[in-house]
């Protein structure tokens, strides 16, 4: 996705990261993928509950669990990003450091709003 001055919020992480960069989550990639697979299963379960006319409160309870699981993945990724990508950029200095700090700040703001 190309970045334009008019649409900075549409910047994809891959746009500002070299293709050969090692992401902070890489050491936990398998764990993240397993968690996301469980989250997928939870979403399919919610779909099935609605299809089977399950009681509303039971569905809402499962949605709450799904939301919590996604938030935990997001917080883990944010922590990895701060510990690796942001710290490495800050050590190197220059404009990339400012970009990484702004990206992290924007991501935190999005998480807080959700």
Buried (B, 14 or more C-beta within 10 A) or exposed (E): EEEEEEEEEEBEEEEBBEEEBEBBBEEBEEEBEEBEEEBEEBBEBBEEBEEEEBEEEEBEEBBEBBEEBBEEBBEBBBEBBBEBBBBBBBEEEEEBBEBBBEBBEEBEEEEEEE
